[in-house]
Amino acid sequence: MSKIIFLNKEYSKKNPEWLMEPTLGEFLEKIYPAQEWIRDKKIAGEKSNVRPDYRSEKLKLIVEYDGDPHYNKTHRIFKDVEKEKWFNSLGYAVIKIPYFIQLSNETIKYYFGIEFEIKQKFPHGFIGDSAVFPCDYCEIGIEKFKKEMNELKSVPSNYLVEGGTVFDDIVLSLYEKTIKFGDVRYVLPTSLLYLFDELNSKYKFLTNNLEGK
């Protein structure tokens, strides 16, 4: 049987090793030590005022940190799609890292396609003391989340579950928040309840007696 580690604690985003937009640059400097990263500045020679989170001219790479507004604001999501198309037209590859992901050996390989050793300090998922949950996502944000979660099923993670995946860690974090609040409706919309069923079919530890389900 797989060993499961429950979080049972809150984490503060004030820790400098927590992945957020401001700290993403520090991670990028470690992953690509020889590269210069331009943060939050317009692309030279272009009329658009769009400013990528992080950009490497040498790598022709843009890295965006997708915070919760990229999931709960419909107009923001549509704008993101247009931005990515524009970046691609200029020859840039685009990597988007969701706010419920931490960087680990496995996620660095998944997002950046390179091998890199790093000590993961925090679990993936909705673990922050002020995390915005999928129950607050707009319809398009839910579809975006579904797609990302499906892809993360193939990314290994042993942080919370031995032999688990990043998908497992994220769903486990949502389950623990549901237990904390006592009602699944504070955490997940009806269209995402299947996440608990999928995790339970794998590990057989979730209860079905959750208020609101």
C-alpha positions as CSV (number, residue, x, y, z in Angstrom):
1,M,0.0,0.0,0.0
2,S,1.3,3.5,-0.8
3,K,2.3,5.7,2.1
4,I,0.3,8.9,2.2
5,I,1.4,12.0,4.0
6,F,-1.4,14.4,5.0
7,L,-0.5,18.0,5.1
8,N,-2.2,19.0,8.4
9,K,-0.7,22.5,8.3
10,E,-0.9,25.8,6.6
11,Y,1.9,27.3,4.6
12,S,2.7,31.0,4.2
13,K,3.6,32.5,0.9
14,K,6.0,34.8,2.7
15,N,8.6,32.1,2.5
16,P,11.1,33.1,-0.3
17,E,11.2,29.5,-1.6
18,W,7.5,29.3,-2.3
19,L,7.0,29.5,-6.0
20,M,5.2,32.8,-6.9
21,E,5.7,35.3,-9.7
22,P,8.4,37.3,-7.8
23,T,10.3,34.2,-6.8
24,L,10.0,32.5,-10.2
25,G,12.9,34.5,-11.5
26,E,15.2,33.1,-8.8
27,F,14.3,29.6,-9.8
28,L,14.9,30.5,-13.5
29,E,18.4,31.8,-12.7
30,K,19.2,28.5,-11.0
31,I,17.8,26.4,-13.8
32,Y,19.5,28.6,-16.5
33,P,22.5,30.1,-14.8
34,A,24.0,31.5,-18.0
35,Q,20.9,33.3,-19.2
36,E,19.6,36.8,-18.6
37,W,15.9,37.0,-17.7
38,I,14.0,40.2,-18.4
39,R,11.0,40.6,-16.0
40,D,7.8,42.5,-16.6
41,K,9.0,44.6,-19.5
42,K,7.7,45.3,-23.0
43,I,9.3,43.5,-25.9
44,A,11.7,46.0,-27.5
45,G,10.6,47.2,-31.0
46,E,7.0,46.2,-30.5
47,K,4.0,48.6,-30.2
48,S,2.1,46.3,-27.8
49,N,2.2,47.2,-24.1
50,V,2.1,43.5,-23.2
51,R,4.8,42.6,-20.7
52,P,5.7,38.9,-20.2
53,D,6.5,37.8,-16.6
54,Y,9.9,36.5,-17.6
55,R,11.6,36.6,-21.0
56,S,15.0,35.3,-22.3
57,E,16.0,36.7,-25.6
58,K,18.8,34.2,-26.1
59,L,16.5,31.2,-25.5
60,K,13.6,32.9,-27.2
61,L,11.6,31.7,-24.2
62,I,8.8,33.4,-22.2
63,V,7.8,32.0,-18.8
64,E,4.4,33.1,-17.4
65,Y,3.2,32.5,-13.8
66,D,-0.5,31.8,-13.9
67,G,-2.0,33.0,-10.7
68,D,-5.7,32.5,-9.7
69,P,-6.9,35.4,-12.0
70,H,-5.9,33.2,-14.9
71,Y,-8.6,30.8,-13.8
72,N,-11.4,32.9,-12.4
73,K,-11.5,35.8,-14.8
74,T,-13.0,34.9,-18.2
75,H,-11.6,38.0,-20.0
76,R,-8.1,37.3,-18.6
77,I,-8.1,33.8,-19.9
78,F,-9.2,34.9,-23.4
79,K,-6.5,37.6,-23.3
80,D,-3.9,35.0,-22.3
81,V,-4.7,32.9,-25.4
82,E,-4.2,36.0,-27.6
83,K,-1.0,36.9,-25.8
84,E,0.4,33.4,-26.4
85,K,-0.4,33.5,-30.1
86,W,1.3,36.9,-30.3
87,F,4.4,35.6,-28.5
88,N,4.6,32.6,-30.8
89,S,4.3,34.8,-33.8
90,L,7.4,36.7,-32.6
91,G,9.3,33.4,-32.3
92,Y,9.0,32.8,-28.6
93,A,8.1,29.5,-26.9
94,V,5.8,30.0,-24.0
95,I,5.8,28.1,-20.7
96,K,2.9,28.6,-18.2
97,I,3.2,27.5,-14.6
98,P,0.0,27.3,-12.6
99,Y,-0.1,28.7,-9.1
100,F,-0.9,25.3,-7.6
101,I,2.5,23.9,-8.8
102,Q,5.8,23.9,-7.0
103,L,9.1,23.4,-8.9
104,S,10.6,19.9,-8.4
105,N,13.0,17.7,-10.4
106,E,9.9,16.2,-12.1
107,T,8.0,19.4,-12.8
108,I,11.1,21.1,-14.2
109,K,11.6,18.2,-16.6
110,Y,7.9,18.4,-17.5
111,Y,7.7,22.2,-18.1
112,F,11.2,22.9,-19.3
113,G,12.3,19.6,-20.8
114,I,15.6,19.5,-18.9
115,E,17.1,17.5,-16.1
116,F,17.7,19.6,-13.0
117,E,18.2,18.7,-9.3
118,I,16.3,20.8,-6.9
119,K,15.0,20.2,-3.4
120,Q,11.3,20.6,-3.3
121,K,10.4,22.6,-0.1
122,F,6.6,22.7,-0.5
123,P,3.9,20.3,-1.8
124,H,2.0,20.8,-5.0
125,G,-1.6,21.9,-4.6
126,F,-3.9,24.3,-2.8
127,I,-1.9,24.6,0.4
128,G,-1.4,28.3,1.0
129,D,-3.1,30.1,3.8
130,S,-5.0,32.2,1.2
131,A,-5.4,29.7,-1.7
132,V,-8.2,30.3,-4.2
133,F,-10.0,27.1,-4.9
134,P,-11.5,25.7,-8.1
135,C,-15.0,26.5,-6.7
136,D,-14.3,30.1,-7.6
137,Y,-13.1,29.4,-11.2
138,C,-15.1,30.6,-14.2
139,E,-16.4,28.0,-16.7
140,I,-13.5,28.5,-19.0
141,G,-11.1,28.4,-16.1
142,I,-12.6,25.0,-15.0
143,E,-11.9,23.6,-18.5
144,K,-8.4,24.9,-18.4
145,F,-7.9,23.3,-15.0
146,K,-9.3,20.0,-16.2
147,K,-6.9,19.9,-19.1
148,E,-3.9,20.7,-16.9
149,M,-4.9,18.1,-14.3
150,N,-5.2,15.4,-16.9
151,E,-1.7,16.2,-18.2
152,L,-0.3,16.2,-14.7
153,K,-1.4,12.6,-14.2
154,S,1.8,11.6,-16.0
155,V,4.2,13.7,-13.9
156,P,5.7,11.7,-11.0
157,S,5.7,13.1,-7.5
158,N,6.7,11.3,-4.2
159,Y,6.2,14.3,-2.0
160,L,2.9,13.3,-0.5
161,V,2.2,9.9,-1.9
162,E,4.9,7.2,-2.5
163,G,4.7,6.3,-6.2
164,G,2.2,9.1,-6.8
165,T,1.9,11.9,-9.3
166,V,1.5,15.7,-9.2
167,F,-2.2,15.1,-9.9
168,D,-2.4,13.0,-6.7
169,D,-0.8,15.7,-4.6
170,I,-3.1,18.4,-5.9
171,V,-6.3,16.4,-5.4
172,L,-5.1,15.4,-2.0
173,S,-4.7,19.0,-1.0
174,L,-8.3,19.7,-2.2
175,Y,-9.6,16.8,-0.2
176,E,-7.8,18.1,3.0
177,K,-9.3,21.6,2.5
178,T,-12.7,19.9,2.1
179,I,-12.3,18.2,5.4
180,K,-11.1,21.4,7.0
181,F,-14.2,23.4,5.8
182,G,-16.6,20.5,6.2
183,D,-18.3,21.1,2.9
184,V,-17.0,20.2,-0.6
185,R,-18.8,23.2,-2.1
186,Y,-16.3,25.5,-0.4
187,V,-13.6,23.8,-2.5
188,L,-14.9,22.2,-5.7
189,P,-17.7,22.8,-8.2
190,T,-19.9,19.9,-9.1
191,S,-18.2,19.5,-12.4
192,L,-14.9,18.6,-10.6
193,L,-16.1,16.2,-8.0
194,Y,-14.8,13.4,-10.2
195,L,-11.3,14.3,-9.1
196,F,-12.0,12.8,-5.7
197,D,-13.5,9.7,-7.2
198,E,-10.4,9.2,-9.4
199,L,-8.0,9.5,-6.4
200,N,-10.2,7.3,-4.2
201,S,-10.2,4.5,-6.9
202,K,-6.4,4.5,-6.8
203,Y,-5.8,4.8,-3.0
204,K,-9.1,3.8,-1.3
205,F,-8.9,6.3,1.5
206,L,-11.3,9.1,0.8
207,T,-14.7,9.2,2.5
208,N,-17.9,9.7,0.6
209,N,-19.6,11.3,3.6
210,L,-18.6,14.8,2.6
211,E,-21.3,17.5,3.1
212,G,-22.4,19.0,-0.2
213,K,-21.4,15.9,-2.3
